[in-house]
């Protein structure tokens, strides 16, 4: 009898080890394997955010300064040089302290370099200031830190009484005080009336590859010039307007000292 009891307890000592071994085998069989794939993403070509039909409010020191309307907004925060891109055009309004528009900008494409606070506007760039003066060029830079606007490209300026053309200009960001680096001509507005080509867009400009007329020191040279509106338009015929009409998605974004914060999304019918 004692022998049988000893044998029984001896078997009980082995039982926990057997149960543990069986549990390990069952767990190993039922545990799912997860394969982790590490994929490198090029921050220069893959955007961290994509937004369609956006209306964006941008503030500086808590005051709303700009409103951007664009069909497509790409944010590249992981790029070597962080930037925003508006490849399908942009309409920008700049406001004063009373939320009145100081200037408006329309362009075929735009890039904003965040670390530099620099805008590069490309294509048919059309700027309108508070004096109702129009500036047309193929490329314009806007440095928000220095509050300067400049370009090395051909510039066409339409004032109330005359047209000014040249190559390269510098201006304040309100586009009210400016100078042309190489003026090529000053023309009365009457010279341009009745000479508009119906096939040319209102904001088309001549190619920047044209050679400017010689300029006398301190005085612009009166030179013959093809009206800016007679040039071949850069936009394709039938292209959609740069200012989106009744955007489907409205996104309000407040930017304060390079800090981006999304406030609201409003779905419009």
Buried (B, 14 or more C-beta within 10 A) or exposed (E): EEEEEEEEEEEEEEEEEEEEEEEEEEEEEEEEEEEEEEEEEEBEEEBEEEBBBBBBBBBEEEEBBBBBBBBBBBBBEEBEEBBBBBBBBBBBBBBEEEEEEBBBBBBBBBBBBBEEBBBBBBBBBBBBBBEEBBBBBBBBBBBBEEEEBBBBBBBBBBEEEBBBBBBBBEBEBBBEEBEBBBBBBBBEEEBBEEEEBEEBBEBBBBEBEEEBBEBEEEEBEEBEBEBBBBBEBBBEEEEEEBBBEEBEEBBBBBBEEEEBEEEEEEEEE
